[in-house]
Amino acid sequence: MDTEPKPDYDEVIEEEEIDAGAPVGVERLIDRLGSDRAIERQGAASDLGLMADEAAVEPLIHALQHDEDAAVRGNAARSLGMIGDARAVAPLIDALREKDDYVREQAIEALGEIGDESAVEPVIAAMQHDTCNRAAAAFSLGQIGDERAVEPLLQALGDKAWSDRKGRYLRWKAAEALGMLGDRRAVRPLIDLLGDENPHIREVAATALGELGDSSAEGPLSRLLGDADHGVSKSAAKAMERIRHAGAG
């Protein structure tokens, strides 16, 4: 006699729908944020960002603030950034004090996506003190686009105390952010960065100088046209073209 317990067919059907990519509405995803199963809450918190429905903002904020699972909180932060509603700014700033690295990273990136200027000072503080997420904070400052970030980003650009991979990535993202901000104070430091030993940093510095459009960068950029790294030489050529176009305009 078969004594194996019968499966819960409702649960099986629901899992099959999820696995098969069956369409799930916003209301049902919001309901799943209250599931007893962490993996289901994680999926709902992530998928709600793709739906980009403002009805999900308050439930996602609640998940960010109260869910016991760090992955749920981090996914909720990411989705709030994707939706872009200003109601999420204050809760995301609060999340910068989270103990979990992933949650802080997603909160930083979400604040960059939303672009609210009230987040500038907290994100600057994250860039200076959150050792796991300094680069993410630098890039978010470029997205927000507030000139208060220029001097802290310039300091990060010249931070040689971090010579490891994280330090290189910080300078990379700081250079990108300075190009996005378009402040001429960054021209000389970015020119200096063209001599960095890392080709990715030379490449992004060249691109940023092209975005700034300052003619004083043409000479230093021209010296990279023969760079051994093809990405660097290509970026230098494009940057010079942009600078000349800006001058002609």
Backbone as CSV, one residue per row, in Angstrom:
resi,resn,N_x,N_y,N_z,CA_x,CA_y,CA_z,C_x,C_y,C_z
1,MET,0.847,-1.202,0.000,0.000,0.000,0.000,0.882,1.251,0.000
2,ASP,0.523,2.199,-0.839,1.311,3.424,-0.971,0.964,4.364,0.178
3,THR,1.943,4.587,1.058,1.713,5.475,2.204,2.366,6.840,2.012
4,GLU,2.925,7.123,0.819,3.567,8.416,0.578,2.536,9.529,0.640
5,PRO,2.797,10.615,1.363,1.818,11.691,1.490,1.509,12.327,0.142
6,LYS,0.270,12.696,-0.024,-0.150,13.346,-1.258,0.375,14.788,-1.299
7,PRO,0.782,15.252,-2.465,1.273,16.631,-2.550,0.138,17.626,-2.381
8,ASP,0.512,18.826,-1.960,-0.441,19.935,-1.897,-0.556,20.500,-3.307
9,TYR,-1.652,20.138,-4.011,-1.759,20.492,-5.426,-1.866,21.989,-5.640
10,ASP,-2.435,22.722,-4.692,-2.501,24.174,-4.841,-1.102,24.772,-4.864
11,GLU,-0.239,24.241,-3.961,1.127,24.747,-3.913,1.891,24.350,-5.172
12,VAL,1.697,23.129,-5.636,2.380,22.669,-6.845,1.998,23.526,-8.034
13,ILE,0.696,23.790,-8.181,0.234,24.597,-9.307,0.841,25.988,-9.240
14,GLU,0.864,26.576,-8.028,1.404,27.922,-7.894,2.880,27.937,-8.272
15,GLU,3.650,26.933,-7.819,5.068,26.892,-8.156,5.272,26.699,-9.653
16,GLU,4.418,25.874,-10.278,4.544,25.661,-11.712,4.272,26.945,-12.471
17,GLU,3.296,27.739,-11.996,3.007,29.002,-12.658,4.208,29.938,-12.582
18,ILE,4.859,29.950,-11.404,6.024,30.816,-11.242,7.145,30.354,-12.149
19,ASP,7.413,29.050,-12.159,8.511,28.523,-12.963,8.263,28.717,-14.444
20,ALA,7.015,28.643,-14.857,6.706,28.771,-16.281,6.619,30.213,-16.728
21,GLY,6.810,31.152,-15.805,6.754,32.547,-16.179,5.348,33.034,-16.424
22,ALA,4.376,32.395,-15.825,2.999,32.828,-16.010,2.827,34.238,-15.477
23,PRO,2.055,35.078,-16.164,1.898,36.452,-15.724,1.259,36.520,-14.348
24,VAL,1.819,37.350,-13.488,1.315,37.530,-12.138,1.068,39.015,-11.940
25,GLY,-0.116,39.394,-11.481,-0.458,40.791,-11.324,0.184,41.425,-10.110
26,VAL,0.146,42.756,-10.077,0.747,43.510,-8.986,0.133,43.114,-7.654
27,GLU,-1.185,43.002,-7.604,-1.840,42.685,-6.336,-1.384,41.334,-5.793
28,ARG,-1.217,40.356,-6.680,-0.783,39.042,-6.221,0.662,39.079,-5.737
29,LEU,1.496,39.859,-6.426,2.884,39.989,-5.976,2.954,40.685,-4.619
30,ILE,2.119,41.698,-4.425,2.072,42.372,-3.129,1.662,41.377,-2.039
31,ASP,0.688,40.529,-2.349,0.272,39.500,-1.388,1.435,38.586,-1.036
32,ARG,2.270,38.268,-2.014,3.388,37.362,-1.768,4.455,37.971,-0.872
33,LEU,4.454,39.302,-0.726,5.384,39.914,0.213,5.087,39.488,1.649
34,GLY,3.885,38.986,1.879,3.517,38.500,3.203,3.623,36.999,3.363
35,SER,4.215,36.321,2.382,4.353,34.873,2.430,5.250,34.429,3.587
36,ASP,5.013,33.223,4.073,5.890,32.640,5.094,7.214,32.172,4.501
37,ARG,7.269,32.050,3.187,8.460,31.525,2.508,9.333,32.681,2.023
38,ALA,10.564,32.733,2.540,11.455,33.835,2.195,11.719,33.910,0.696
39,ILE,11.869,32.745,0.055,12.184,32.747,-1.375,11.041,33.363,-2.191
40,GLU,9.809,33.168,-1.730,8.671,33.755,-2.431,8.631,35.266,-2.210
41,ARG,8.958,35.703,-1.001,9.000,37.143,-0.734,10.133,37.797,-1.531
42,GLN,11.265,37.096,-1.644,12.382,37.632,-2.424,11.984,37.861,-3.879
43,GLY,11.321,36.847,-4.460,10.889,36.964,-5.848,9.886,38.075,-6.050
44,ALA,8.933,38.198,-5.116,7.918,39.244,-5.230,8.550,40.626,-5.116
45,ALA,9.465,40.784,-4.177,10.124,42.077,-3.988,10.908,42.484,-5.233
46,SER,11.495,41.512,-5.900,12.240,41.785,-7.129,11.310,42.074,-8.308
47,ASP,10.286,41.251,-8.472,9.392,41.379,-9.631,8.563,42.657,-9.597
48,LEU,8.262,43.155,-8.427,7.455,44.374,-8.340,8.171,45.575,-8.967
49,GLY,9.476,45.566,-8.939,10.210,46.639,-9.609,10.014,46.613,-11.107
50,LEU,9.947,45.417,-11.670,9.737,45.275,-13.109,8.344,45.740,-13.512
51,MET,7.380,45.626,-12.600,6.020,46.055,-12.888,5.900,47.578,-12.918
52,ALA,6.791,48.259,-12.172,6.834,49.726,-12.149,5.482,50.349,-11.842
53,ASP,4.772,49.760,-10.885,3.448,50.241,-10.503,3.543,50.937,-9.148
54,GLU,3.044,52.172,-9.071,3.149,52.945,-7.831,2.378,52.301,-6.679
55,ALA,1.439,51.415,-6.990,0.707,50.727,-5.926,1.629,49.866,-5.074
56,ALA,2.796,49.534,-5.612,3.735,48.672,-4.884,4.657,49.449,-3.959
57,VAL,4.644,50.779,-4.020,5.633,51.559,-3.274,5.523,51.333,-1.768
58,GLU,4.349,51.535,-1.196,4.205,51.394,0.255,4.472,49.961,0.725
59,PRO,3.959,48.924,0.032,4.308,47.560,0.447,5.807,47.266,0.371
60,LEU,6.476,47.816,-0.636,7.920,47.618,-0.745,8.664,48.360,0.364
61,ILE,8.201,49.550,0.707,8.814,50.277,1.820,8.666,49.474,3.113
62,HIS,7.487,48.898,3.308,7.260,48.078,4.498,8.217,46.887,4.518
63,ALA,8.392,46.254,3.363,9.318,45.121,3.279,10.750,45.566,3.556
64,LEU,11.130,46.704,3.020,12.475,47.239,3.253,12.722,47.484,4.736
65,GLN,11.728,47.960,5.421,11.901,48.343,6.821,11.707,47.200,7.810
66,HIS,10.918,46.192,7.420,10.506,45.232,8.432,10.790,43.761,8.123
67,ASP,11.073,43.405,6.873,11.269,41.988,6.582,12.544,41.483,7.256
68,GLU,12.471,40.291,7.809,13.607,39.715,8.534,14.695,39.198,7.605
69,ASP,14.368,39.020,6.321,15.307,38.447,5.365,16.033,39.568,4.612
70,ALA,17.360,39.556,4.667,18.134,40.630,4.046,17.952,40.672,2.536
71,ALA,17.819,39.521,1.899,17.629,39.502,0.444,16.311,40.158,0.055
72,VAL,15.286,39.959,0.862,13.998,40.620,0.602,14.164,42.126,0.726
73,ARG,14.824,42.564,1.783,15.014,43.998,1.995,15.826,44.615,0.860
74,GLY,16.888,43.916,0.439,17.703,44.427,-0.658,16.942,44.473,-1.971
75,ASN,16.180,43.419,-2.253,15.377,43.403,-3.481,14.316,44.492,-3.460
76,ALA,13.738,44.739,-2.278,12.743,45.808,-2.152,13.382,47.165,-2.444
77,ALA,14.594,47.373,-1.931,15.297,48.630,-2.201,15.542,48.812,-3.693
78,ARG,16.003,47.750,-4.345,16.254,47.837,-5.786,14.983,48.164,-6.551
79,SER,13.883,47.527,-6.185,12.620,47.767,-6.879,12.110,49.186,-6.655
80,LEU,12.324,49.713,-5.463,11.926,51.094,-5.201,12.704,52.059,-6.093
81,GLY,13.964,51.767,-6.328,14.738,52.583,-7.260,14.207,52.491,-8.671
82,MET,13.800,51.322,-9.090,13.262,51.132,-10.433,11.939,51.872,-10.613
83,ILE,11.111,51.886,-9.579,9.831,52.593,-9.665,10.059,54.104,-9.636
84,GLY,11.009,54.560,-8.815,11.409,55.963,-8.837,10.497,56.923,-8.102
85,ASP,9.739,56.449,-7.156,8.803,57.299,-6.424,9.522,57.990,-5.262
86,ALA,9.284,59.295,-5.097,9.974,60.071,-4.065,9.632,59.623,-2.654
87,ARG,8.509,58.933,-2.462,8.163,58.437,-1.135,9.219,57.481,-0.584
88,ALA,9.992,56.885,-1.474,10.978,55.897,-1.043,12.290,56.518,-0.578
89,VAL,12.493,57.814,-0.827,13.802,58.408,-0.555,14.186,58.316,0.909
90,ALA,13.325,58.780,1.808,13.662,58.757,3.239,13.897,57.339,3.764
91,PRO,13.034,56.362,3.439,13.314,54.992,3.881,14.616,54.428,3.314
92,LEU,14.943,54.789,2.074,16.194,54.319,1.481,17.399,54.957,2.170
93,ILE,17.284,56.227,2.519,18.368,56.877,3.272,18.555,56.183,4.616
94,ASP,17.455,55.853,5.273,17.547,55.118,6.544,18.245,53.774,6.355
95,ALA,18.011,53.150,5.200,18.598,51.830,4.931,20.106,51.882,4.737
96,LEU,20.664,53.071,4.560,22.119,53.194,4.456,22.806,52.831,5.768
97,ARG,22.045,52.750,6.856,22.600,52.363,8.154,22.422,50.868,8.426
98,GLU,21.889,50.142,7.460,21.698,48.689,7.599,23.033,47.982,7.857
99,LYS,22.977,46.882,8.584,24.183,46.083,8.803,24.564,45.264,7.580
100,ASP,23.566,44.885,6.785,23.817,43.993,5.651,24.367,44.768,4.444
101,ASP,25.478,44.281,3.896,26.132,44.965,2.771,25.224,45.053,1.551
102,TYR,24.524,43.966,1.254,23.668,43.932,0.067,22.553,44.951,0.164
103,VAL,21.934,45.070,1.324,20.842,46.024,1.496,21.357,47.445,1.300
104,ARG,22.511,47.752,1.890,23.078,49.103,1.730,23.416,49.379,0.272
105,GLU,23.998,48.402,-0.402,24.348,48.579,-1.812,23.119,48.897,-2.652
106,GLN,22.051,48.130,-2.445,20.840,48.343,-3.229,20.175,49.679,-2.891
107,ALA,20.250,50.085,-1.628,19.697,51.384,-1.236,20.476,52.527,-1.893
108,ILE,21.791,52.403,-1.914,22.631,53.423,-2.555,22.291,53.535,-4.035
109,GLU,22.220,52.399,-4.711,21.934,52.419,-6.141,20.522,52.944,-6.425
110,ALA,19.575,52.597,-5.552,18.203,53.079,-5.725,18.136,54.596,-5.582
111,LEU,18.866,55.146,-4.636,18.887,56.600,-4.458,19.469,57.289,-5.688
112,GLY,20.449,56.671,-6.316,20.973,57.215,-7.566,19.930,57.179,-8.669
113,GLU,19.188,56.089,-8.749,18.148,55.963,-9.776,17.056,57.014,-9.585
114,ILE,16.655,57.239,-8.345,15.590,58.212,-8.081,16.091,59.638,-8.322
115,GLY,17.331,59.912,-7.926,17.944,61.199,-8.245,17.483,62.370,-7.399
116,ASP,16.981,62.121,-6.206,16.515,63.193,-5.334,17.707,63.837,-4.624
117,GLU,17.793,65.169,-4.694,18.953,65.871,-4.149,19.074,65.771,-2.630
118,SER,17.987,65.429,-1.948,18.073,65.280,-0.493,18.953,64.098,-0.090
119,ALA,19.269,63.230,-1.047,20.102,62.061,-0.752,21.592,62.341,-0.920
120,VAL,21.958,63.537,-1.390,23.364,63.794,-1.712,24.281,63.609,-0.506
121,GLU,23.990,64.281,0.586,24.887,64.207,1.742,24.970,62.790,2.321
122,PRO,23.846,62.072,2.476,23.958,60.690,2.957,24.760,59.787,2.024
123,VAL,24.628,59.998,0.716,25.367,59.155,-0.226,26.849,59.537,-0.229
124,ILE,27.148,60.816,-0.055,28.554,61.227,0.105,29.162,60.530,1.315
125,ALA,28.416,60.516,2.414,28.902,59.839,3.623,29.129,58.356,3.369
126,ALA,28.239,57.729,2.581,28.409,56.317,2.244,29.673,56.108,1.420
127,MET,29.940,57.029,0.483,31.140,56.898,-0.340,32.400,57.012,0.514
128,GLN,32.336,57.819,1.540,33.522,58.045,2.370,33.741,56.974,3.436
129,HIS,32.652,56.324,3.866,32.777,55.454,5.034,32.325,54.004,4.837
130,ASP,31.503,53.738,3.825,31.009,52.378,3.614,32.017,51.638,2.739
131,THR,32.928,50.936,3.380,34.052,50.343,2.648,33.621,49.327,1.599
132,CYS,32.441,48.746,1.754,31.978,47.750,0.783,31.304,48.386,-0.434
133,ASN,30.858,49.629,-0.299,29.996,50.207,-1.334,30.425,51.601,-1.783
134,ARG,31.705,51.917,-1.635,32.173,53.255,-1.998,31.973,53.533,-3.489
135,ALA,32.287,52.566,-4.322,32.168,52.778,-5.765,30.711,52.965,-6.184
136,ALA,29.826,52.170,-5.611,28.401,52.313,-5.922,27.903,53.697,-5.536
137,ALA,28.372,54.192,-4.391,27.970,55.518,-3.945,28.501,56.598,-4.879
138,ALA,29.736,56.445,-5.340,30.308,57.419,-6.268,29.467,57.527,-7.530
139,PHE,29.104,56.390,-8.093,28.311,56.417,-9.326,26.928,57.020,-9.070
140,SER,26.326,56.710,-7.933,25.020,57.268,-7.610,25.078,58.786,-7.503
141,LEU,26.171,59.302,-6.991,26.326,60.760,-6.918,26.343,61.379,-8.310
142,GLY,26.944,60.707,-9.258,26.894,61.196,-10.634,25.484,61.194,-11.176
143,GLN,24.721,60.167,-10.862,23.337,60.095,-11.316,22.482,61.203,-10.705
144,ILE,22.689,61.485,-9.422,21.898,62.526,-8.763,22.206,63.888,-9.371
145,GLY,23.474,64.144,-9.675,23.828,65.327,-10.447,23.927,66.620,-9.662
146,ASP,24.246,66.558,-8.388,24.349,67.749,-7.555,25.819,68.141,-7.400
147,GLU,26.125,69.437,-7.569,27.522,69.881,-7.538,28.186,69.728,-6.172
148,ARG,27.395,69.528,-5.116,27.996,69.279,-3.807,28.863,68.021,-3.800
149,ALA,28.643,67.161,-4.769,29.393,65.900,-4.817,30.758,66.055,-5.487
150,VAL,31.015,67.187,-6.136,32.238,67.308,-6.936,33.487,67.150,-6.082
151,GLU,33.630,67.925,-5.012,34.848,67.862,-4.203,35.048,66.488,-3.557
152,PRO,34.010,65.889,-2.963,34.202,64.527,-2.429,34.603,63.516,-3.504
153,LEU,34.054,63.662,-4.711,34.419,62.752,-5.795,35.868,62.972,-6.228
154,LEU,36.305,64.229,-6.245,37.702,64.502,-6.583,38.637,63.889,-5.539
155,GLN,38.244,63.946,-4.278,39.045,63.309,-3.233,39.104,61.799,-3.441
156,ALA,37.970,61.210,-3.814,37.940,59.766,-4.073,38.798,59.408,-5.275
157,LEU,38.814,60.296,-6.263,39.589,60.065,-7.475,41.077,59.957,-7.170
158,GLY,41.528,60.733,-6.204,42.950,60.731,-5.866,43.292,59.895,-4.660
159,ASP,42.361,59.056,-4.234,42.578,58.247,-3.032,43.481,57.064,-3.354
160,LYS,44.771,57.238,-3.122,45.743,56.179,-3.414,45.891,55.198,-2.248
161,ALA,45.192,55.484,-1.154,45.268,54.564,-0.014,44.671,53.212,-0.385
162,TRP,43.763,53.233,-1.352,43.132,51.998,-1.804,43.777,51.576,-3.119
163,SER,44.775,50.737,-3.026,45.477,50.300,-4.235,44.984,48.942,-4.722
164,ASP,44.048,48.346,-3.996,43.541,47.038,-4.390,42.402,47.185,-5.395
165,ARG,41.708,46.089,-5.671,40.639,46.097,-6.670,39.531,47.083,-6.314
166,LYS,39.162,47.130,-5.031,38.108,48.062,-4.613,38.530,49.515,-4.834
167,GLY,39.795,49.810,-4.574,40.287,51.161,-4.779,40.270,51.557,-6.238
168,ARG,40.664,50.637,-7.118,40.629,50.914,-8.555,39.198,51.134,-9.032
169,TYR,38.299,50.303,-8.505,36.895,50.427,-8.908,36.308,51.747,-8.409
170,LEU,36.720,52.199,-7.233,36.261,53.489,-6.726,36.710,54.614,-7.656
171,ARG,37.985,54.633,-8.042,38.472,55.695,-8.938,37.751,55.635,-10.276
172,TRP,37.492,54.435,-10.759,36.770,54.236,-12.017,35.386,54.897,-11.930
173,LYS,34.626,54.571,-10.892,33.270,55.088,-10.768,33.254,56.579,-10.437
174,ALA,34.249,57.053,-9.686,34.352,58.479,-9.406,34.607,59.256,-10.693
175,ALA,35.457,58.714,-11.562,35.718,59.366,-12.851,34.454,59.414,-13.702
176,GLU,33.724,58.320,-13.742,32.460,58.305,-14.488,31.506,59.360,-13.947
177,ALA,31.399,59.420,-12.625,30.477,60.370,-11.996,30.861,61.807,-12.310
178,LEU,32.146,62.111,-12.286,32.596,63.468,-12.588,32.295,63.843,-14.035
179,GLY,32.403,62.896,-14.930,32.000,63.163,-16.310,30.518,63.464,-16.406
180,MET,29.710,62.745,-15.654,28.264,62.974,-15.648,27.912,64.345,-15.070
181,LEU,28.673,64.785,-14.044,28.382,66.064,-13.404,28.784,67.249,-14.278
182,GLY,29.804,67.073,-15.100,30.166,68.118,-16.058,30.816,69.341,-15.456
183,ASP,31.445,69.222,-14.309,32.069,70.363,-13.638,33.531,70.480,-14.072
184,ARG,33.932,71.673,-14.476,35.276,71.877,-15.012,36.375,71.657,-13.973
185,ARG,36.030,71.671,-12.686,37.039,71.405,-11.660,37.652,70.012,-11.810
186,ALA,36.967,69.145,-12.531,37.440,67.769,-12.675,38.436,67.594,-13.819
187,VAL,38.621,68.613,-14.647,39.438,68.436,-15.856,40.870,68.025,-15.519
188,ARG,41.554,68.800,-14.676,42.954,68.507,-14.376,43.126,67.159,-13.689
189,PRO,42.321,66.839,-12.674,42.461,65.516,-12.043,42.194,64.362,-13.010
190,LEU,41.265,64.549,-13.939,40.993,63.487,-14.912,42.135,63.353,-15.916
191,ILE,42.747,64.477,-16.283,43.927,64.408,-17.154,45.035,63.617,-16.455
192,ASP,45.234,63.871,-15.172,46.243,63.123,-14.418,45.932,61.625,-14.418
193,LEU,44.662,61.294,-14.423,44.247,59.893,-14.370,44.506,59.164,-15.694
194,LEU,44.750,59.918,-16.761,45.065,59.286,-18.049,46.363,58.488,-17.977
195,GLY,47.171,58.768,-16.970,48.426,58.030,-16.802,48.321,56.868,-15.839
196,ASP,47.116,56.542,-15.404,46.951,55.435,-14.469,47.407,54.122,-15.106
197,GLU,47.948,53.239,-14.296,48.455,51.968,-14.812,47.332,51.024,-15.251
198,ASN,46.127,51.264,-14.762,45.007,50.385,-15.101,44.311,50.879,-16.369
199,PRO,44.217,50.060,-17.430,43.623,50.527,-18.690,42.150,50.902,-18.563
200,HIS,41.406,50.237,-17.684,39.989,50.573,-17.528,39.832,51.988,-16.967
201,ILE,40.716,52.364,-16.062,40.654,53.709,-15.490,41.073,54.740,-16.536
202,ARG,42.100,54.449,-17.319,42.490,55.381,-18.393,41.333,55.567,-19.377
203,GLU,40.659,54.479,-19.684,39.547,54.531,-20.643,38.407,55.398,-20.128
204,VAL,38.018,55.195,-18.879,36.882,55.950,-18.348,37.260,57.410,-18.115
205,ALA,38.521,57.679,-17.782,38.971,59.061,-17.639,38.902,59.787,-18.983
206,ALA,39.303,59.097,-20.046,39.215,59.692,-21.379,37.763,59.998,-21.752
207,THR,36.883,59.057,-21.480,35.463,59.259,-21.785,34.906,60.440,-21.005
208,ALA,35.257,60.536,-19.728,34.776,61.637,-18.894,35.277,62.984,-19.412
209,LEU,36.518,63.041,-19.853,37.048,64.285,-20.411,36.307,64.680,-21.688
210,GLY,35.913,63.701,-22.471,35.104,64.001,-23.646,33.764,64.608,-23.264
211,GLU,33.186,64.114,-22.180,31.904,64.651,-21.717,32.053,66.077,-21.205
212,LEU,33.197,66.376,-20.588,33.430,67.725,-20.082,33.693,68.717,-21.214
213,GLY,34.297,68.253,-22.305,34.460,69.086,-23.494,35.465,70.210,-23.366
214,ASP,36.444,70.083,-22.488,37.438,71.141,-22.292,38.619,70.921,-23.241
215,SER,38.963,71.957,-24.003,40.002,71.815,-25.034,41.387,71.539,-24.448
216,SER,41.603,71.863,-23.175,42.921,71.619,-22.578,43.241,70.134,-22.476
217,ALA,42.237,69.289,-22.656,42.454,67.843,-22.558,42.886,67.224,-23.881
218,GLU,42.838,67.984,-24.979,43.135,67.397,-26.295,44.550,66.851,-26.384
219,GLY,45.525,67.621,-25.933,46.913,67.170,-25.994,47.142,65.889,-25.209
220,PRO,46.782,65.856,-23.933,46.949,64.617,-23.170,46.187,63.441,-23.779
221,LEU,45.011,63.687,-24.311,44.240,62.603,-24.935,44.944,62.080,-26.188
222,SER,45.562,62.979,-26.927,46.225,62.557,-28.174,47.348,61.568,-27.897
223,ARG,47.941,61.652,-26.720,49.031,60.737,-26.377,48.517,59.323,-26.094
224,LEU,47.218,59.179,-25.952,46.639,57.851,-25.739,46.187,57.192,-27.037
225,LEU,46.304,57.889,-28.151,45.850,57.306,-29.416,46.656,56.069,-29.791
226,GLY,47.887,56.001,-29.276,48.717,54.824,-29.530,48.786,53.885,-28.347
227,ASP,47.836,54.009,-27.414,47.841,53.150,-26.234,47.745,51.681,-26.629
228,ALA,48.459,50.844,-25.887,48.460,49.406,-26.190,47.081,48.785,-26.027
229,ASP,46.247,49.398,-25.200,44.889,48.886,-24.998,43.946,49.537,-26.008
230,HIS,43.293,48.706,-26.808,42.436,49.228,-27.877,41.281,50.053,-27.317
231,GLY,40.708,49.627,-26.184,39.606,50.365,-25.594,40.016,51.770,-25.193
232,VAL,41.249,51.909,-24.685,41.755,53.213,-24.273,41.925,54.117,-25.485
233,SER,42.599,53.617,-26.521,42.852,54.444,-27.710,41.547,54.842,-28.393
234,LYS,40.586,53.935,-28.431,39.297,54.239,-29.044,38.554,55.306,-28.244
235,SER,38.568,55.191,-26.919,37.894,56.179,-26.072,38.557,57.546,-26.191
236,ALA,39.887,57.572,-26.287,40.603,58.838,-26.442,40.218,59.520,-27.751
237,ALA,40.132,58.741,-28.826,39.751,59.310,-30.119,38.330,59.877,-30.074
238,LYS,37.423,59.140,-29.473,36.041,59.625,-29.362,35.961,60.878,-28.502
239,ALA,36.746,60.903,-27.430,36.739,62.073,-26.551,37.239,63.307,-27.284
240,MET,38.301,63.157,-28.067,38.834,64.287,-28.827,37.812,64.792,-29.839
241,GLU,37.097,63.869,-30.453,36.057,64.255,-31.403,34.948,65.062,-30.712
242,ARG,34.556,64.616,-29.515,33.514,65.331,-28.780,33.980,66.722,-28.376
243,ILE,35.226,66.836,-27.952,35.766,68.140,-27.553,35.792,69.092,-28.738
244,ARG,36.233,68.610,-29.893,36.272,69.472,-31.083,34.869,69.873,-31.516
245,HIS,33.937,68.949,-31.393,32.550,69.262,-31.746,31.987,70.317,-30.788
246,ALA,32.325,70.208,-29.510,31.843,71.174,-28.520,32.432,72.553,-28.810
247,GLY,33.733,72.582,-29.230,34.373,73.850,-29.557,33.774,74.491,-30.784
248,ALA,33.418,73.656,-31.756,32.831,74.183,-32.990,31.424,74.728,-32.749
249,GLY,30.741,74.157,-31.725,29.379,74.588,-31.424,29.360,75.909,-30.686
